[in-house]
Amino acid sequence: MDFVIKVMPKGEIELPDEIKAQLCPGDEYQVSLIENSIVLKKIQKELDIKEWFRRLRN
């Protein structure tokens, strides 16, 4: 699925709601420039035992 976003005067971008729904506070992304594209790739972190159990309960 493709989305169109607009760059604001100060360089900010507004993400569509469908993308925002996939983001969680604390997530980190690697940003790459590939030819004429900007690519965001989620950085997968190893879960500590507390986080592992928290996710099991949800």
URWO-V248812 format. One record per residue. OMEGA is omega in radians with two decimals (NA if undefined). Layout:
omega:OMEGA
omega:OMEGA
This chain:
omega:3.14
omega:3.12
omega:3.04
omega:3.08
omega:-3.14
omega:3.07
omega:-3.12
omega:-3.07
omega:-3.12
omega:3.09
omega:3.12
omega:3.02
omega:3.09
omega:-3.13
omega:3.08
omega:-3.11
omega:3.14
omega:3.11
omega:3.12
omega:-3.13
omega:-3.13
omega:-3.07
omega:3.08
omega:3.08
omega:3.13
omega:3.08
omega:3.09
omega:-3.10
omega:2.99
omega:-3.14
omega:-3.13
omega:2.99
omega:-3.14
omega:-3.05
omega:-3.12
omega:-3.07
omega:2.98
omega:-3.06
omega:3.04
omega:3.12
omega:-3.12
omega:3.09
omega:3.14
omega:3.13
omega:3.02
omega:3.14
omega:2.97
omega:-3.01
omega:3.12
omega:3.14
omega:3.13
omega:3.13
omega:3.10
omega:-3.14
omega:3.09
omega:-3.11
omega:-3.08
omega:NA
